[in-house]
Amino acid sequence: MGKNRKDARAKQQASASPASKTTAIDIPEEEQWRIIKESGILKQAGASTAAAEASLEGEDEDYEISPLADEVFRALYLVIPMSFLLLLMDILVHYQYGRKPPFEDLRDRMLPGVPSAYERMPTVQRYAHTRTTVIYVFVFYSNRYKTDKRVQAALFWLSCIAGTRLIWLLNRGNWLTVMQQCPPIATAWVYAVVQLNLGPAVLSLVVAAAYTRYKGFTLSI
C-alpha cells in the first residue's frame, strides 16, 4: 500500500515538472516584451544613460577653453623659444668679439619690467626691453593670421630681407652694427621661415643662398 502511494507521488512529480518547464519556456516573445515594457526597466535604463551623457557634456563644457586663451597659449609656444633664441644670439655675438655680456643686461633684455624699473633703465636697456615686447605682439598677431595669404606674403618678404641682410652684416658690417642688429634679424629670419608654408620657406632660403653666391659671401662666423 505504501509502495503504491510512493509510486503515485513519483508519477505526479514527473508529470508536473515537464509541464512547468514547458510553461516557462513556451512564453511567446511578444508577451515577454510586453512584460518588460510594463515593468518600466527600459525607461529607467534610458533615463540613467541620458543623465550620464548630460553629465559628461557638462564636464566638457566646463573644461572648454575660450578661443582667445587658446591663441595666447599658442603664441607662448613660439614666444618662449624665439625669446631664448634672441638671448642666445646676443650671447654669441658678444663672445664673437671677445666681450662677456653682464647678467643684468641679459636679464633686462628678456624680462619685462614694471614702469618704475623701465624709467631707471639706460637707453640701451630700454631699447632691448622694447624689442622684447615687440616680439610678443608680433608673434601673437602673425600666428593668429598665418593662414592668410597676405600674412604669408609678408612673412616671405621678411624672410628674404632678413636673410640677405644678416648675410651682408656677417661679411661687411662693423662690430658695433653686428652686435646691435644681428640678434633681432637672425631671430626674425628663423621665425619667418618657421611660420611659412613649405614652398615659400624653401624658396626664401633659395633666395638667401643665391644672394650669398652672387655676392661671393661666406657664412662663416
C-alpha positions as MATLAB code, in Angstrom:
seq = 'MGKNRKDARAKQQASASPASKTTAIDIPEEEQWRIIKESGILKQAGASTAAAEASLEGEDEDYEISPLADEVFRALYLVIPMSFLLLLMDILVHYQYGRKPPFEDLRDRMLPGVPSAYERMPTVQRYAHTRTTVIYVFVFYSNRYKTDKRVQAALFWLSCIAGTRLIWLLNRGNWLTVMQQCPPIATAWVYAVVQLNLGPAVLSLVVAAAYTRYKGFTLSI';
ca = [
       0.000    0.000    0.000;
       2.751    2.422    0.984;
       4.690    1.394   -2.061;
       1.768    2.232   -4.314;
       1.451    5.687   -2.770;
       5.169    6.420   -3.365;
       4.848    5.347   -6.994;
       1.835    7.594   -7.445;
       3.644   10.615   -5.990;
       6.685    9.985   -8.184;
       4.449    9.819  -11.261;
       2.728   13.080  -10.287;
       6.079   14.902   -9.780;
       7.424   13.546  -13.062;
       4.325   14.681  -14.924;
       4.277   18.102  -13.215;
       7.930   19.009  -13.827;
       7.819   18.837  -17.640;
       4.605   20.800  -17.598;
       6.211   23.576  -15.564;
       9.225   23.595  -17.799;
       7.155   23.807  -20.929;
       5.078   26.567  -19.372;
       8.226   28.647  -18.602;
       9.794   28.033  -21.973;
       6.726   28.401  -24.126;
       6.022   32.077  -23.214;
       5.751   33.956  -26.536;
       8.333   36.611  -27.324;
       5.693   39.311  -27.716;
       4.397   38.518  -24.256;
       7.926   38.755  -22.825;
       8.419   42.217  -24.406;
       5.045   43.329  -23.074;
       6.032   42.309  -19.545;
       9.391   44.110  -19.841;
       7.742   47.293  -21.111;
       5.112   47.292  -18.390;
       7.772   46.845  -15.734;
       9.487   50.125  -16.845;
      13.024   48.697  -16.836;
      13.828   50.117  -20.267;
      12.717   53.615  -19.283;
      14.882   53.546  -16.175;
      17.897   52.400  -18.167;
      17.347   55.111  -20.799;
      16.993   57.817  -18.160;
      20.229   56.774  -16.437;
      22.080   56.739  -19.780;
      20.797   60.225  -20.680;
      21.798   61.556  -17.274;
      25.312   60.120  -17.676;
      25.669   61.682  -21.143;
      24.441   65.051  -19.850;
      26.958   64.988  -17.018;
      29.791   64.189  -19.457;
      28.729   67.049  -21.736;
      28.647   69.405  -18.766;
      32.181   68.402  -17.799;
      33.371   69.004  -21.365;
      31.821   72.468  -21.336;
      33.495   73.254  -18.013;
      36.912   72.355  -19.421;
      36.398   74.128  -22.758;
      38.986   76.892  -23.366;
      37.991   80.197  -24.910;
      39.410   80.981  -28.394;
      41.420   83.949  -27.085;
      43.067   81.853  -24.374;
      43.910   79.203  -26.953;
      45.539   81.828  -29.176;
      47.536   83.182  -26.238;
      48.836   79.702  -25.377;
      49.762   79.004  -28.989;
      51.621   82.308  -29.195;
      53.506   81.472  -25.995;
      54.719   78.238  -27.573;
      56.533   80.402  -30.118;
      57.389   83.423  -27.963;
      59.370   81.378  -25.432;
      61.758   79.668  -27.932;
      62.094   82.841  -30.015;
      62.972   84.866  -26.905;
      65.622   82.358  -25.904;
      66.932   82.359  -29.468;
      67.274   86.143  -29.254;
      69.118   85.745  -25.951;
      71.423   83.120  -27.467;
      72.212   85.375  -30.422;
      73.057   88.213  -28.026;
      75.457   85.992  -26.091;
      77.116   84.592  -29.216;
      77.640   87.964  -30.849;
      79.247   89.312  -27.666;
      81.618   86.363  -27.372;
      82.446   86.662  -31.073;
      84.146   89.992  -30.329;
      85.663   88.885  -27.037;
      83.089   90.595  -24.814;
      81.267   88.964  -21.925;
      77.712   90.329  -21.563;
      76.724   91.137  -17.951;
      73.948   89.065  -16.442;
      71.922   92.183  -15.664;
      71.890   93.209  -19.326;
      70.731   89.779  -20.435;
      68.029   89.742  -17.761;
      66.738   93.159  -18.785;
      66.601   92.046  -22.411;
      64.378   89.066  -21.608;
      62.159   90.027  -18.674;
      59.595   92.821  -18.998;
      59.977   95.263  -16.121;
      57.497   97.399  -14.251;
      57.216  101.072  -15.303;
      59.397  102.300  -12.429;
      62.150   99.880  -13.372;
      61.778  100.860  -17.027;
      62.329  104.524  -16.171;
      65.586  103.681  -14.394;
      66.913  101.709  -17.363;
      69.683  103.159  -19.516;
      68.911  103.897  -23.153;
      70.370  100.613  -24.449;
      68.393   98.551  -21.949;
      65.194  100.424  -22.795;
      65.767   99.559  -26.450;
      66.209   95.891  -25.580;
      63.101   95.913  -23.360;
      61.008   97.488  -26.118;
      62.406   94.984  -28.612;
      61.280   92.036  -26.477;
      57.776   93.498  -26.132;
      57.576   93.905  -29.916;
      58.397   90.209  -30.275;
      55.418   89.270  -28.091;
      52.974   91.404  -30.067;
      54.362   90.418  -33.475;
      54.291   86.682  -32.726;
      50.732   86.820  -31.377;
      49.168   88.536  -34.394;
      51.249   86.818  -37.065;
      50.439   83.428  -35.535;
      46.726   84.295  -35.432;
      46.544   85.166  -39.149;
      49.356   82.991  -40.516;
      46.984   81.125  -42.862;
      46.081   84.384  -44.605;
      47.776   84.794  -47.985;
      48.750   88.387  -47.235;
      50.463   87.337  -44.000;
      52.245   84.540  -45.828;
      53.451   87.040  -48.431;
      54.663   89.412  -45.705;
      56.487   86.591  -43.930;
      58.093   85.535  -47.206;
      59.470   89.035  -47.855;
      60.566   89.283  -44.226;
      62.475   86.026  -44.592;
      64.172   87.193  -47.805;
      65.112   90.618  -46.421;
      66.238   89.335  -43.012;
      68.286   86.507  -44.531;
      70.115   88.681  -47.036;
      70.662   91.462  -44.501;
      72.102   89.029  -41.938;
      74.497   87.571  -44.508;
      75.622   91.062  -45.526;
      76.207   92.078  -41.887;
      78.284   88.993  -41.173;
      80.518   89.760  -44.128;
      80.637   93.574  -44.376;
      79.204   95.093  -41.188;
      81.338   96.683  -38.452;
      81.391   95.130  -34.990;
      79.017   97.627  -33.368;
      76.388   97.250  -36.095;
      76.706   93.483  -35.943;
      76.191   93.451  -32.161;
      73.095   95.630  -32.405;
      71.368   94.206  -35.482;
      72.359   90.557  -35.887;
      70.449   89.067  -32.891;
      66.998   90.500  -33.783;
      67.489   89.965  -37.523;
      68.531   86.337  -37.020;
      65.536   85.750  -34.737;
      63.146   87.331  -37.264;
      64.616   85.188  -40.054;
      64.172   81.936  -38.141;
      60.644   82.857  -37.056;
      59.560   83.811  -40.586;
      60.845   80.525  -42.020;
      59.092   78.530  -39.271;
      55.741   80.245  -39.878;
      55.880   79.983  -43.678;
      54.373   77.137  -45.630;
      56.850   74.616  -47.008;
      57.033   76.008  -50.542;
      57.594   79.690  -49.668;
      60.004   78.709  -46.867;
      62.225   76.727  -49.250;
      62.024   79.490  -51.849;
      63.139   82.142  -49.334;
      66.132   80.000  -48.374;
      66.985   79.602  -52.055;
      66.902   83.403  -52.404;
      69.331   83.785  -49.479;
      71.640   81.120  -50.933;
      71.548   82.753  -54.391;
      72.342   86.157  -52.877;
      75.288   84.693  -50.976;
      76.655   83.041  -54.117;
      76.112   86.141  -56.265;
      77.951   88.440  -53.840;
      80.690   85.923  -53.091;
      79.941   85.988  -49.360;
      80.527   83.245  -46.841;
      78.519   82.124  -43.814;
      81.484   81.507  -41.518;
      81.366   83.403  -38.226;
];
